[in-house]
Amino acid sequence: MSAPEETQLEFIARRRLEKALALAEGNPQDLGKEVGYLRRRRQAAKLLDDEEQAEKAEEMAARVESLWLDRDDLDDLPGPEPLLGNLLFRKSVVVLAGAPGSFKSFVALDWAASVTTGKAWQGHAAERGTVVYLAGEGDTGLPKRILAWEQANNRGVKAPVKVFPRPAALHKPDDAETKAMVESIIRRKPDLVVIDTLARYTPGMNENSAEDMGLFVQVASRIKDETGACVVIVHHTTKDDGTERGSSALRGASDALYMMKSPNKSKRTVEFYVDRAKEEASGGDAVKLALEVVATPKGSSLVIPRVDPFVKAEAGPPASMPTRKSPNLVKLLWNVYVHMRTTGVGWTEAQVRGVVKASDLNLGKYEKQRWPEVWGVATDGGYLTAQASRWRLDVAKVRTEFGFCDEAENYYREHVMDGAPKVPDAEE
């Protein structure tokens, strides 16, 4: 049988023993010198290590002591420094989340261009600053988006955004690529950093892991701390569009979380909603954003129009204008009021029903079951009066009882109605 191979530790021990025996066979004084040398070397290494540890401990203790504040110190602390109204503040981490196709990247780019040019965003004043935009979704559509924004909002003058047009890793604090990216961002001394999107800058990361998400947050926080910038993280929502995707560690570490809700691609509208914010009240009414198509030499792109502070904001819908949540009787009568109140001979029940069904304000998917009851209330209540099986609306009655008016009708036609339903010929 062959002898078993010795381990590395066994090899080192054997070599030391052989060296000691060789010294012992020679001059005993040489053995003593060697042993003394090794002993002094170990003692020196331990002493040096103890001194380094003690020095580090003293530095840490001094740093901790310096962070304590008394009551007067609190009064001297600066408050939050706005970068974009009450939406973005310096030295903060912000999450902008939305489903695919919810125009969240358009909003992020709009913020970036607003800050770099000092233009207000939807009534929120901007402080001009340096902007770094990490465009991990790719650079193919970005040039025309920026060009469209410049044409629509800056008289064609270039918005000097600094763009990194490739994905990279920002979730590994000790990784060479992450370190290089962070140092490169810091060197540009940004006031606003946009990471678009989290997924593109955390390749291979488990978003549901609090530990992994925490590492990404650590990197984002370092950028914030070392530059004093606002770091905006563009992120996706869950499939049900209810909340941001992945671990709640991101939500917990953020200073504000904004959500993009109810996107309508055909109408190019979306709702901007404050989910939570440390410096401002959370919740409240969503802001409806309507995007416009702007043609550029590089192709057409969508742009969020600016709100002109010198133009009076358009009033909201009149309180008397019905909505989808209004009672079915009100919706039926409103459709007749808007589309069928001018008639000489009146309308049949079938004609009225056809217009209501085709309207934005219809009776819903249970229209077949609801119609007989609602029609009965409308006719029995005298809102619709008959003559030879043809019905006319009592205009004065609905105006008095439900507040129907020209102002409500005009707003409905301009802002709500998505194409008028086909109104039949009253003579049919």
Secondary structure as UniProt FT lines:
FT   HELIX           8..25
FT   HELIX           28..66
FT   HELIX           71..76
FT   STRAND          82..84
FT   TURN            85..87
FT   STRAND          88..89
FT   STRAND          92..98
FT   TURN            100..101
FT   HELIX           104..117
FT   TURN            122..123
FT   STRAND          131..135
FT   TURN            136..137
FT   HELIX           142..153
FT   TURN            155..156
FT   STRAND          162..164
FT   TURN            173..174
FT   HELIX           176..187
FT   STRAND          192..196
FT   HELIX           199..201
FT   TURN            203..204
FT   TURN            207..208
FT   HELIX           210..227
FT   STRAND          230..237
FT   TURN            239..240
FT   HELIX           249..253
FT   STRAND          256..264
FT   TURN            265..268
FT   STRAND          269..277
FT   STRAND          287..290
FT   STRAND          292..294
FT   TURN            297..298
FT   STRAND          301..303
FT   TURN            309..310
FT   TURN            319..320
FT   TURN            324..325
FT   HELIX           328..339
FT   HELIX           349..358
FT   TURN            365..366
FT   HELIX           367..380
FT   TURN            381..382
FT   STRAND          384..387
FT   TURN            388..389
FT   STRAND          390..393
FT   HELIX           395..402
FT   HELIX           406..411
FT   HELIX           412..416
FT   TURN            426..427
//
